[in-house]
Amino acid sequence: MAALGLLPMTGVADDPLRVQPHWVPQAQFAGFYLAQERGEYAAAGLDVEILPHGPDHPAPRALASGEADIALLYLVQALELREAGVEVVNVAQLLHESSLVMVSLAEHGIRTPEDLDGRRVARWDSFRGQPEALFRSHDVEPEIVDQGATMTALRTGAVEAATATLYNEMVELYLAGHDPDELETISLEEHGVGLAEDGVYVLASTLEERPEAVEAFVRASLRGWQQAFDDPEAAVDAVMQRVRAQGEPSNRAHQHLMLEALRPLYLDDTGRLPAPVLDPEDYLMAHTLMRETGILSREPAEHERFHRPVIDAPPE
């Protein structure tokens, strides 16, 4: 699909664009924070409001209810919204591979998916699709408990394995004093159930009514992300401003490490952002896995209806 035409730098949005990230303030959203701090949105003629975010502000609900105009979602979350009859569309795919792993203390001897059978395992209910696909594909039945916002359950022995992202919870474990050789990880990507993660989503009606504003937002956000990796000190400054404002229990070292862990997930071999497009095969694989786990039941929408990229080439 061809990208929309080039936009004037002012006047593309008469109303604010309300943006809902899907977790607490952290470096996972650094590019958006920096785009706002450096005036990229304002220069594009946008009034962008980044809404309060965290477990009390679920992004799927905010987008479906109209409380947000734009949301950052995992692909599996967007597919669940579609299943529920909410016509969400992906306008830019940011993370093309999965960062999720199942992590355990080495002393538990969990090295393969089969080792999870019968074990007490924590996972987030809102991101249950990929772990469930892993369990099903390896015919294992762990005892599932809901995972909180920290890795305390794993560290205290309340569970034998937990879900983690490479850029957040794994960093938390290292900062808590766990050496890499004290931990075992099972990569969902390496076991065939790694699905695309953070993408930019809007309602189809929003894209039809405000296409210039949506495109301007994506372009300005991508500039913010490239700047975040080019100038990590400024990016962490922007992150910490939000962390402190919301009273999150984090620190600068954690956010620096998180941003560096995100770098290989975002950038290509040249250190630049690739085209923010969702591969059709990745889309169909996600839908197939979610149907096999019973999370989805409907036939998938055509890729061209679900993914309508406002930019289909690497950003300038």
C-alpha positions as CSV (number, residue, x, y, z in Angstrom):
1,M,0.0,0.0,0.0
2,A,1.4,3.4,-1.0
3,A,2.1,5.8,1.8
4,L,-0.1,8.9,2.0
5,G,1.2,12.1,0.4
6,L,3.7,14.4,2.1
7,L,2.2,16.6,4.8
8,P,2.5,20.3,5.5
9,M,4.3,20.9,8.8
10,T,1.3,22.7,10.4
11,G,-2.4,22.4,10.7
12,V,-2.8,18.6,10.2
13,A,-4.8,18.2,13.4
14,D,-7.5,20.5,14.8
15,D,-8.1,18.3,17.8
16,P,-5.7,16.7,20.2
17,L,-4.4,13.1,19.5
18,R,-4.7,11.1,22.7
19,V,-2.1,8.3,22.8
20,Q,-2.4,5.3,25.2
21,P,0.8,3.3,25.9
22,H,0.2,-0.2,27.2
23,W,2.4,-0.3,30.3
24,V,3.9,2.0,32.9
25,P,6.2,4.9,32.0
26,Q,9.5,3.3,30.9
27,A,12.0,3.2,28.0
28,Q,9.7,1.0,26.1
29,F,8.0,4.3,25.1
30,A,11.1,6.5,24.9
31,G,10.7,7.4,21.3
32,F,7.2,8.9,21.9
33,Y,8.4,10.8,25.0
34,L,11.4,12.3,23.1
35,A,9.3,13.2,20.1
36,Q,7.1,15.2,22.5
37,E,10.0,16.7,24.4
38,R,11.8,17.9,21.2
39,G,8.7,19.3,19.6
40,E,8.5,16.8,16.8
41,Y,4.7,16.5,17.2
42,A,4.3,20.3,17.5
43,A,6.4,20.8,14.4
44,A,4.1,18.4,12.5
45,G,1.1,20.5,13.5
46,L,-0.1,18.0,16.2
47,D,-1.3,18.4,19.7
48,V,-0.4,15.1,21.2
49,E,-1.5,14.0,24.7
50,I,0.2,10.9,26.1
51,L,-2.3,9.6,28.5
52,P,-1.5,8.2,32.0
53,H,-0.5,4.6,31.5
54,G,-0.1,1.4,33.4
55,P,-2.2,-1.6,34.6
56,D,-5.1,0.8,35.6
57,H,-5.2,2.1,32.0
58,P,-5.4,-0.9,29.7
59,A,-4.7,0.3,26.2
60,P,-7.1,-2.1,24.4
61,R,-10.0,-0.8,26.5
62,A,-9.0,2.8,26.0
63,L,-8.9,2.4,22.2
64,A,-12.1,0.5,21.9
65,S,-14.0,2.9,24.1
66,G,-12.8,6.0,22.3
67,E,-10.9,7.3,25.3
68,A,-7.7,7.1,23.2
69,D,-7.3,7.9,19.5
70,I,-4.0,5.9,19.2
71,A,-2.8,2.9,21.2
72,L,0.4,0.9,21.4
73,L,-0.6,-2.8,21.4
74,Y,0.9,-6.2,21.0
75,L,-0.4,-7.9,17.8
76,V,-2.2,-10.5,19.9
77,Q,-4.1,-7.8,21.8
78,A,-5.2,-6.2,18.5
79,L,-6.4,-9.6,17.2
80,E,-8.5,-10.0,20.3
81,L,-10.1,-6.6,19.8
82,R,-10.9,-7.6,16.2
83,E,-12.4,-10.9,17.6
84,A,-14.6,-8.7,19.8
85,G,-15.9,-6.7,16.9
86,V,-13.7,-3.6,17.3
87,E,-12.3,-2.6,13.9
88,V,-8.8,-1.7,14.9
89,V,-6.1,-1.3,12.2
90,N,-2.3,-1.4,12.5
91,V,-0.8,1.7,10.9
92,A,2.8,1.1,11.9
93,Q,4.6,-2.0,13.2
94,L,7.5,-1.1,15.5
95,L,8.7,-4.5,17.0
96,H,8.7,-7.2,14.4
97,E,10.0,-10.1,16.6
98,S,9.0,-11.2,20.1
99,S,11.0,-10.2,23.1
100,L,9.2,-12.7,25.4
101,V,11.0,-15.5,27.3
102,M,10.0,-17.9,30.0
103,V,12.6,-17.4,32.7
104,S,13.5,-19.5,35.7
105,L,16.2,-19.8,38.3
106,A,18.8,-22.3,37.1
107,E,18.4,-24.4,40.2
108,H,14.9,-25.5,39.0
109,G,16.3,-27.2,35.9
110,I,13.8,-25.8,33.5
111,R,15.8,-25.7,30.2
112,T,13.2,-26.7,27.6
113,P,9.4,-26.2,27.1
114,E,8.8,-29.8,28.2
115,D,10.4,-29.0,31.6
116,L,7.5,-26.6,32.3
117,D,5.0,-29.5,32.5
118,G,3.4,-29.5,35.9
119,R,5.4,-26.5,37.1
120,R,4.0,-23.4,38.7
121,V,4.3,-20.7,36.1
122,A,3.4,-17.0,36.1
123,R,2.2,-15.2,33.0
124,W,0.3,-11.9,32.4
125,D,-3.3,-12.5,31.5
126,S,-3.3,-9.6,29.0
127,F,-0.4,-11.2,27.1
128,R,-1.4,-14.8,27.5
129,G,-1.5,-15.8,23.9
130,Q,2.2,-16.5,23.2
131,P,2.9,-18.5,26.4
132,E,-0.3,-20.5,25.8
133,A,0.8,-21.2,22.2
134,L,4.2,-22.4,23.6
135,F,2.5,-24.7,26.1
136,R,0.1,-26.1,23.5
137,S,2.7,-26.7,20.8
138,H,4.9,-28.7,23.3
139,D,1.9,-30.5,24.9
140,V,2.7,-29.3,28.4
141,E,0.3,-28.2,31.2
142,P,1.9,-26.0,33.8
143,E,0.0,-24.7,36.8
144,I,-0.7,-21.1,35.7
145,V,-0.9,-18.1,38.1
146,D,-1.4,-14.5,37.2
147,Q,1.8,-12.5,37.1
148,G,2.1,-9.2,38.8
149,A,4.1,-6.1,37.8
150,T,7.4,-7.4,39.3
151,M,9.5,-10.5,39.3
152,T,9.1,-11.0,43.1
153,A,7.2,-14.3,42.7
154,L,10.0,-15.8,40.8
155,R,12.8,-14.5,43.1
156,T,11.0,-15.6,46.2
157,G,10.2,-19.1,44.9
158,A,6.4,-18.6,44.7
159,V,6.6,-19.7,41.1
160,E,9.2,-21.8,39.3
161,A,9.1,-19.8,36.0
162,A,7.7,-16.5,34.9
163,T,7.2,-14.5,31.7
164,A,9.7,-11.8,31.0
165,T,10.7,-9.4,28.2
166,L,14.3,-9.1,27.3
167,Y,14.3,-5.4,27.8
168,N,12.4,-5.1,31.1
169,E,12.0,-8.0,33.5
170,M,15.3,-9.6,32.5
171,V,17.0,-6.3,33.2
172,E,15.2,-6.2,36.5
173,L,16.5,-9.6,37.4
174,Y,20.1,-8.6,36.5
175,L,19.8,-5.4,38.6
176,A,18.5,-7.4,41.5
177,G,21.8,-9.3,41.6
178,H,21.1,-12.4,39.4
179,D,24.0,-13.3,37.2
180,P,23.1,-14.6,33.7
181,D,24.4,-18.1,34.6
182,E,21.9,-18.2,37.5
183,L,19.0,-17.9,35.1
184,E,17.5,-20.1,32.4
185,T,15.5,-18.7,29.6
186,I,13.2,-20.2,26.9
187,S,12.9,-17.9,24.0
188,L,9.4,-17.9,22.5
189,E,10.9,-16.5,19.2
190,E,13.3,-19.5,19.0
191,H,10.5,-21.9,19.6
192,G,8.2,-20.8,16.8
193,V,5.7,-18.8,18.8
194,G,7.3,-15.4,18.8
195,L,4.8,-12.9,17.5
196,A,5.1,-9.2,16.5
197,E,4.8,-7.0,19.6
198,D,4.5,-3.2,19.8
199,G,2.5,-1.6,17.0
200,V,0.7,1.7,16.5
201,Y,-3.1,1.1,16.3
202,V,-6.1,3.2,15.6
203,L,-9.8,2.6,14.9
204,A,-10.6,2.3,11.2
205,S,-12.9,5.3,11.6
206,T,-10.1,7.4,13.0
207,L,-7.8,6.6,10.0
208,E,-10.6,7.4,7.6
209,E,-11.5,10.7,9.3
210,R,-8.0,11.9,10.3
211,P,-5.5,10.3,7.9
212,E,-3.1,13.2,7.8
213,A,-2.9,13.5,11.5
214,V,-2.3,9.7,11.9
215,E,0.5,9.8,9.3
216,A,2.0,12.9,10.9
217,F,2.0,11.1,14.3
218,V,3.8,8.1,12.9
219,R,6.4,10.1,11.1
220,A,7.1,12.3,14.1
221,S,7.2,9.2,16.4
222,L,9.7,7.4,14.2
223,R,11.9,10.5,14.3
224,G,11.6,10.4,18.1
225,W,12.7,6.7,18.1
226,Q,15.7,7.3,15.9
227,Q,16.8,10.2,18.1
228,A,16.3,8.1,21.2
229,F,18.8,5.5,20.0
230,D,21.2,8.2,18.6
231,D,21.0,10.2,21.9
232,P,20.2,7.8,24.7
233,E,21.0,10.3,27.4
234,A,18.3,12.6,26.2
235,A,15.9,9.7,25.8
236,V,16.5,8.5,29.4
237,D,16.0,12.1,30.6
238,A,12.6,12.1,28.9
239,V,11.7,8.7,30.4
240,M,12.8,9.6,33.9
241,Q,10.7,12.7,33.8
242,R,7.6,10.5,33.3
243,V,8.8,7.9,35.8
244,R,9.2,10.5,38.5
245,A,5.9,12.2,37.7
246,Q,4.0,8.9,38.0
247,G,6.0,7.7,41.0
248,E,7.2,4.5,39.4
249,P,9.9,2.5,41.4
250,S,12.6,2.7,38.8
251,N,15.9,4.4,38.2
252,R,18.2,5.8,35.5
253,A,20.4,2.7,35.3
254,H,17.4,0.4,34.7
255,Q,16.0,2.7,32.0
256,H,19.4,2.9,30.2
257,L,19.7,-0.8,30.2
258,M,16.2,-1.2,28.9
259,L,16.8,1.2,26.1
260,E,20.0,-0.6,25.0
261,A,18.1,-4.0,25.1
262,L,15.5,-2.4,22.8
263,R,18.1,-1.3,20.3
264,P,18.5,-4.6,18.4
265,L,14.7,-5.1,18.5
266,Y,14.1,-1.8,16.8
267,L,17.1,-1.1,14.5
268,D,18.4,-2.9,11.4
269,D,22.1,-3.8,10.9
270,T,22.9,-0.3,9.8
271,G,21.5,1.2,13.0
272,R,18.4,2.7,11.4
273,L,14.7,2.0,11.7
274,P,13.4,-0.4,9.0
275,A,10.0,0.1,7.3
276,P,7.3,0.0,9.9
277,V,5.3,-2.7,8.1
278,L,3.7,-5.9,9.4
279,D,4.6,-8.9,7.3
280,P,1.6,-10.8,6.0
281,E,3.1,-14.2,7.1
282,D,3.6,-12.9,10.6
283,Y,0.0,-11.7,10.8
284,L,-1.4,-15.0,9.6
285,M,0.9,-17.0,11.9
286,A,-0.3,-15.0,14.9
287,H,-3.9,-15.5,14.0
288,T,-3.4,-19.3,13.4
289,L,-1.6,-19.7,16.8
290,M,-4.4,-17.8,18.6
291,R,-7.1,-19.9,17.0
292,E,-5.2,-23.1,18.0
293,T,-5.1,-22.0,21.6
294,G,-8.8,-21.2,21.5
295,I,-8.3,-17.4,22.1
296,L,-9.7,-16.6,18.6
297,S,-12.5,-18.3,16.7
298,R,-13.2,-16.2,13.7
299,E,-11.5,-16.3,10.3
300,P,-8.8,-13.6,10.0
301,A,-9.6,-10.3,8.3
302,E,-7.6,-9.8,5.1
303,H,-4.1,-8.5,5.9
304,E,-4.8,-5.4,3.8
305,R,-7.8,-4.5,6.0
306,F,-6.0,-5.1,9.2
307,H,-2.6,-3.5,8.3
308,R,-2.9,-0.1,6.6
309,P,0.6,1.4,6.9
310,V,0.8,5.1,6.6
311,I,4.5,4.7,5.8
312,D,5.7,1.7,3.8
313,A,9.3,2.5,3.4
314,P,12.2,3.1,5.9
315,P,11.7,6.5,7.5
316,E,14.0,9.3,6.3
